[in-house]
Amino acid sequence: MVHSETPWDVVICGAGLSGLTLGLQLQQDVPGLKIALVDKLARPLPDAAHKIGESSVELGSQYLERLGLYEYLRDNHIVKFGLRFFPGGGTRPVHERLEIGPDHEPVVRSWQLDRGIFENDLRQMLVDDGVTLLEGSTVKDVELGSGDARHTVTVQTPDGTETLNTRWLVDATGRAALLRKRLKSKRGAGYVAHAGWFRVKGRVDITDFVPEDADTDWRRRPMADQRWRSTNHLMGDGYWAWIIPLSSGNTSIGIVVHDDFHGFDSIRTLDACKDFLAKHEVALADGLEGFEVMDFGCYKSFSHITPRSWSPDRWAMVGEAGSFTDPLYSPGTDLIAFANSFTATLIKEDFASLDGGPPVNLRLRSRDLNLMYRALISGGLKVYRNNGAIYGHPRAMSAKIYYDNFIYWSFPCQYFQQRLYELPSAEHTKFAWAGGRFVELSEYCQDVLRQWATLSPEEPEGKFAGIPAYPSILIDLHVALQDKRTPSQALAAMMAGVKHGEELLSELALRVIQELGPDKGAQMVAEAKLASWGIQWSPARLALEAIEDADARWEQLPELAQDVERALGPVKRHRQAAQARELLLHLEQAGKAA
């Protein structure tokens, strides 16, 4: 019982992606800690392990590279070619749908992760670094200490029962949610969505869904031979399906459905998933013919939150053991990056104070980080909640991707990249207003686009929308993710971003209301509560929309209005667009009427 005799500094329950990367981060941030990881699975984990979360985006990828994993990722996993979307759904061939995604190699890398390979290798890295890994072991009981009291973890190992005594306890058990269930702290996400997924042997290349002799530019687009490296999303009303390549040579296929459109039964079995694709995504169903299915899994109502992930009594929840939003936009590794970094910061400050450093107020620090994490989770949920109608509307989805990227690169990515969570509480709170305003703007955008999709359904067109494309504010924000900024520089950029976000949102609302016309536009104004936004449309800006000469109008447009139009295409105007624009000059009255 040698492990029972060790006074552990940190015990991490769970050795999936969140627990393993936290162990690696603690080894680097606080050298010399006595760390134990406990996990029910033992090596070797199978390649293409049956876990979702293979697709990472910029924030999570920068976290992995910060851990010193760049060369490892380069040599063992796939450099991702961004996120790619095909909204519209149905039986229409894929090349006759709008394709949204990058047309150049992204400047800031992200990765497609084969979770089996990755987690096997991370386990070995940790063992090589001196971390104790109790594999094939199950946590049987936890006794939480309070104040200065230590925690006790009872573990059933292959060799018998161990009792681990530790200063810090971290729950990284995923959906087993050791602490969240014990503390009864699970909360609903405000909407219900489900997922079913499976792996197939071999590479599924969406470009091959279109015959080579088809009369189309599908295979001549600049990125055509690299589409397979993207996380490809096929989307329709209330659902989306993913195609993700794995470095093992296999492919992950999954379906996410919103419960108000499609119930859990529609994807709860492999046969149900196949039937769903045959009905809603014929191109993918046909493209999977002949591929051997390796496994299957599903989640019912996967989104959840917890009000507290960190305690001054020195316990934490990371990864899905705490909160999870939605797999659209691949945020799983982002949430791990935030939760792990918040946890590592608290542990680092705690042990520094024990070693003669400045005292730390764990109650205040954990409060601040809980508030920020809840705000990030809440803001993320608003990007997904009740937005199933947008997934089936090509141009509304294009606008959503444009604005969601703007918000993501303006605040969450910069907040993480500049390590603002490490700031003392007094400085940390300076960023709260900017973060809160970005969340508000994002919610307003979702409301407008949801109304657009509901009030004016449309069929897709076989075009390409380069998002992000050169030149654009999105490219500037994407490239800026590499910059090192002081806290004051980061705050100034975020405050400028809020102003840009308000202007971009006003442009999106102006586009939509001109297309809807006065009657449906009035409904959109009321349902989306435009009068409460705190945004004004000037008569001078609205007057530009009446200029008939396209070149003259373009030359007078504000720079951000031009940016929106380059990304989303020309405005489609209702025959009574002028009357619709008038609604924006009378928002106070419209708000009272609503």
N, C-alpha and C positions, 0 to 999 in steps of 0.2 A: 504494500500500500504506500509506495514511495511518494505518489502524488498527493496523498492525504497529509503527508508530513510537511509539505511545502507551503509557506505563507505566500499565496499568489497575489500579484499586483492586479492583474486583470484576467478574468475568466470570460471567454466569449462562447456562448452557447449557439452552435451553428457554424458550419464551415462551408457555406455556399459562397457566392460572390461577395456579399456584403461582409461576412465574417472574415473571410480570407484577406480581402483588401484592407480591412481595418487592422488585422494583425500585422500586415506588411507596413501599413502607415505608422502604427505605433512603434514598430521596430526602428523606423527611421526618425520619427519625431521625438521619441523618448527612449533613447538607447538604454539597455540594461534592465528593462522591465521583465519581470517573470510573468509570461503570458501562457495561458493554456486555452486551446480551442477544443470543444467537444462536439462531435457530430455522429449521427447514427449510421452514416454511410462510411464504408471503408474503401480504400483504393484496391484495384484500379477502377476509377469511374469510367463508364463507357464513353467513347467518342460520340459526339452529337448527343450528349446527355439529354434526357427528356426534361428540359427546362426551357421556358420562354425567357426572353431577355437577351437574345443574341445581338440585337441591333443597338448600337450606341450612337450618340450624337455629340456635339462639340464639347459641352461641359463635362460629361462623364468621360469622354476620351481624353480631355486634358488632365483630368484627375488620374487616370491610369498612367498617362505619360509622366505626370508629376511623381508617381511612385517609382519611376525608373524603368518602366516597362516598354518604352518605345521600341527598342531593338527587338525585344521578344515578340511584341505584337507584329512588327514588320515581317518577321521571319516565320510566324506561325499562324497568322490570321489574315483576313482580307481587308485591304483598305477600301472603305466604303465610298461609293460614288453618290453620296447624299441620299435624301429622301425623294421618292418619285411617286406621283399620284395620277390615277386615271379615274376621275369621278364620272358618274353617269349610269353605270350598272347595266344590267339586262343582257340581251342577246346580241347587242351590237358588237362587231369585231373590234378588237382593241385599238387598231390603228384609226378607227373612225371616232375615237373618243379624245377629249382634250388630254394632252400629256403635260404635266406640270413638274418641273424639276430643273436641276442645274444642267447647263450645256458646256461647262468647263470643270476641270478637276477642282474640287474645293480647296481653298488655300489652307484652311484649318482642317486637319484630318479628323476622321472618325473611323470606327472599325466595326466589322461584322465578326462577332465572337462565337467560336465554337465552344460552348460552355463546358462540355466534357473535357476537351483538351485543356482549356484554360484553367479550370479548377483543379485538375490533376497536377498541372505544372505549378500553380500557386501553392498547393499543399507542399510540394517538394521544396519550393523556394523557402517557405516558412520553416520547415524542418531543418533545412541547411543553415538557416539563420539562428537556430537554437530555440525556436518556439516549440512548445510541447503540444502535440496533436493527438488527442484521444479519439481514434477512429473506431467505428463500429460500437459506439458508446451512446447511451441514452440518459438524458437528464431525468431523474426520477422525482426529485423534489428540490425546491428552492426555499431557503429561509432568508428573507431580506432583513438586513440590519438597518438601523436608523441612527442619525447623528454620526458619531465616530465608530459605531459598531460595524463589524465586517459581515459580509454575506456568506452563507453556507450553501453549497451546491452538492447534492447527492447524485452520483453518477454510477450507472451500471455499465461496467466495462467488460470486455471478453474475459478478463481475469478475475472479476469480482466487483464488489462495491467500493467506490472511492468517495471520500468526503473532501471537497475542495473548499478551502477557506480563502476568501479574496476581498481586497479593498474595493475593486470595481467589478461590477457584473454587467455584461452587455448581452442583450437578447438579439441574436441574428438568426433565429430559427425559422424565418420566413412565415408562411401561413400557419405553421404550427403555433406561432405567437405565444410563446411561453409566458411572458410577463403580461402582455396585453389581455390575454384570457384570464390570467390569475387576478389582475386588477380590474377586470370587467370594464375596460376603457375603450372598447371599440365603438366607433360612431359611424353612422351612415354617411354616404358621400352626396346625397341629394339626387341621385339618379341611379338606375340599375342597368348594367351591361354585363354581358357574358362572353366567354371566349372558348373556342375549341381549336385544337391545333394538332398537327402530326408532322412527322418527317418522312421524306421519301429519299430513296437511294438515287444519287446522281444529281446533276445540276439542271435546274429548271430555268431556262432563259426565256424571258418574256418576249424578246425580239423574235424568237422562233415561232411565236404564236401566229405570225403573219407570213404567209408563203413568200418565197423569194421572188416569184413571178407576179406578185400582186402589183397593181398599178398604183403605187404609193411612194411617198418619200420616207416612209417608216425606216427603212434600212439605210437611207442616205443621210439622215440627220447626224450631226457631228458626234453625238454620244452613242450612236446606235450599238456599236460593238462593246460598249461598257455598261449598258443598262443592267445587265445581270448583277453588277456589283452594288447597285442601289438596293435599299429596302423599297420594293415596289408595292404600292397599295392600289388595289382595284376596289372601287367604292360605289355604293348606291344608297338609296334611301334607307337610313337606319342601320347600315352595316359597312364594314370594309374587310378586305382580305389581304393578307401579307404574303410576300414571297421573299425569303431571306436566304442568301447563299452561305454555306458553312465551309470552313477550310478543309474539313474532312472530305469534301467533294459532294456532300449531301445538301438537301434543301429543306428549310423549315417553311411549312405552309400553315396559315392560321386564319381564323374568321372571328371577328368581333361583331356582336349584334347588340343594339340598344333594345331594351325590353319593351318599350312602347311601340316598337315596330315589329320585332321578331323575338319570340320567347326563347327561353333556355332550351326547350325541347328541339329547337331547330338546329342546334349544334352540339347536343349533349353526347352524341355517339359518332363514331367514324362514318357510319352509313348516313347519319343525318347530315354531317358536314358535306359529304359527297353529293347528297341530294340537294342541299342548299346551293352548292356551286353549280350544279347542273341547271338549276332554275334561275339563279341570279348572276352567275359569272361563267357563262358558257365557254368563253375563251380559256379560262383557267381550268375548268373541268376537262375540256378537250386536251389541253396542254399536258395534263397529268396522266393521260392514258398511257399505259405501259410502264409507269414508274411503280416500283415496289414500296409499299407503305411500311415504315419501320416501327412506328409506335403511335399512340394517341393519348391526348389528355384534354381536360376541359376545366374551366373555372366558372362557377355560378356566382354572379354578383361580385365581381373581383375588386371593385373600388371600396376603400375603407380608410378611415382616419382615426387618429387618437389625439386627444387634447394635450397629452404630455409625453414626450419622448425622452426627456432628461430630468433627473431628480437630483436635488442637492444631497440626497442620501447615497449618491454615487452608483446609480444604475442608469442604463440607457437602452433604447430600442433603435435598431438600425434596419435598413432595407424594408422588406415587406412585413417584418415583425412589427413595425410601427404603422406606417401609412403607405398607401399606394393609390395612384390616380387612375391612369389609363395607358394602355400601350401605344396609342396613336402618338406619333412624334418620338417614340422610343425614349421615354424619360427615365426608365428604371435605373440605369447607371448614374444618371444625374442625381436622383434622390439618394442613392447610395453615397455618392460623392459628398453631398451636403451633410447627411446624417453622420457618416464616418468622420468627416472633418470637424463637425461640431463636437462629436464625442472625443476625438483626439485632442482638441483644444482644451476641453475641460479636464481631461486626464493629465495633459501636459502641465497645465497651470496648477492642478492639485499637487502633483508630485514635486513640482518646482517649489511650492510653498513648504512642503515637508522637508525639502533639502536646504532650507534657509533662505529661499527666495521671497518675493513679496507675498503677503497673504492674499488668498483668493476668497471671494464671497460666492460660493457655489450656488447659493439660493438666488442671488441676483443674476449671475451669469447663466444659470440654467433657465431662469425665467425669460431672459432676453432671447436666448436661442430657441426656446419653445415657441415664443411669439413669432419670431422670424420664420421658423419652419412651418408653423401653422399657416402663416400668410402665404408662403410659397406653395403649400399644398392646396390651400383654398383657391389661390389664383390659378393653379394648374387645373383644378377641377372645373372651373368656369370655362375653360377652353373646350372642354368635352361635354359638359352637362347639357342634355336636351338639344344637341346639335345634329341629330341624325338626319334631319331634313337637308342640312347643308351638304352632307356627303353625296347626295344624289344630284346636286345642282353644280354643274361644272364651273361657271364663272363665280358663283358665290364661294365655292371651295378654293378657287384660285385667289380670291381676295382674302379669304381666311388665312391661307398659308402665308401670303404676303405680310399681313398684319401680325400674325402669331410669331413669325420669324423676327419681325421688328421688336416686339416686346421681349422675346427670349434673349436676343443678342444685346438688347439695351440694358436689361436689369439682371435677371438671374445669372447669366454667364459672367457679366462684369463683377457682380457681387462675389461670385465664387472665385474668379480668376485673380482678383485683387485681394483675396483673403480678408475681406472686410469683417467677417465673423470673428476674427481675432482681435478686433478693436475693443478697447475698454467700453463698458456699458454706456458711459456718457457720450462717447463718440459714435457708438454703434446706432444709437437712436436717431442720429441725424439722417439716416438713410430710410427711415420708416415712412416718411411722407411720400418720397419719390416712389418707393415700392408700392405703397397703397394706391397712389394715383395710377400707376401702370396697370394694376389689377382692375381698377375702375374702368379705365379706357378699354382694356381687353374685354370686359364684360359688356360694355356698350357695343363694341364691334360685333360680338357674337349675337346680340339681340337684333341688330340691323340685318346682319346676313341671314339669320334665321327667318326673319320676316320676308326678306327678298326671296329666299328659297321657297317659302310657303305660299306667298302671294303670286309668284310668277315662275312656275316650274318651266324647265327648258330641256331640250334634247342636246346631247353633246355634239361637238363638231371635231373633226379630225385635225386639230391644230396642235401646235406646241407653244407652251408658255414657259419661257426661261425665268425661273424664280429660284435663287437670285440670278440676275443677269447684269452684265456690265453695260453702262455705268448705272449705279443705283445706290440709294442710301443703305440698302441691305448689304451690298458688297462692302461698303465702307465699314459697317458695323461688324460684319463677319471678319474682315481683315484685322479690325481693331481688337479682336479677342486675343491677339498675340502681344498686345501692348502691356507694358508695366506702368501702372499709374499710382500716384500717391492717393491717399483717401480724399484729399481735397480735389484733386483732378478727377477722380472717379465720381464724386458727388456733383461736380460741375457738369460733367458729361451726362449724368443721369437727369439732372434738372433740365438741360438742353433737350434731352431725349423726351422728356414729358411734353415740352412745347411742340416738338416734332410729332409726337404721338397724337396730340390734340389736333394738329393741322391735318395729318394723314387721315384721321378718323372723320374729320369734317369733309374731306374730299371723298371718302368712301360713301358717306351718307348722301352727299350731293349727287354722286353717280347713281345711286340706287333710287333716290326719289325722282330723278329725271326720267329714269326708265319706267318706274311704276306709274307715273302720272298722278294727277291730283287726288283721285279717289282712293286708290290703293296707297298712295303716298301718305295721305292723312291717316290711314290705318297704321302704317308703319311708324309714323311720328308718335301716335298714341301708344301702340304696343311696346315700342322700344323706348318710350319715355324720353324723347330727345330734349324736352324742356328742362329736364333735371341734369343734363350733362355739364352745364357750365361752359358751353362752347357757343360762340356766336358766328354767324355767317354774314360777312359784310355785304352791303349792296354792291360795292365795287367788284367784289369777287363774283357774285352771282351774275352781274351784268356781262362778264366775259363770256358766259355760256350762251348769250344771245348773238354773239359775233358769228356771222355766217361764213366769213373767210377763214378757213381752217388754219392757214399759215399765220394770219394776223392774230387769231385767238391764241395759238400755241406760243407765239413770241411774248405775249403778255401774261401767260399763266405763271403763277409762282413756281419756284423750283420744285417744291415737293408735289405740287399738282402735276407737273410734268413727269415726275418720278412715278407716280401712281399710274398715269396713262401709259407710260412706256411699259410698265410691268403688266398691266391688265387690259391694255388695248383701248381703242376709242370708246367714248361714251355712246350708248344706244339710247336715243331720246324718244320718249312718248310724244305723240302729236300735240299733247298739252303740257309739254315739259315746262313751259314758262309759268303756267299756273301752279305746277308742282313746286317749282323753285320758290314761289311766293310763300309757301308754307314755312320755309326756313326763316322768313323774316318776321313771323308771327308766332314764335314758339311759346311765348307766355300765354297767349290766348288759346293755342292748340292744347297746351298742357292743362289749362283750366277746363276746356271742353271735354278732355279725356277723363 
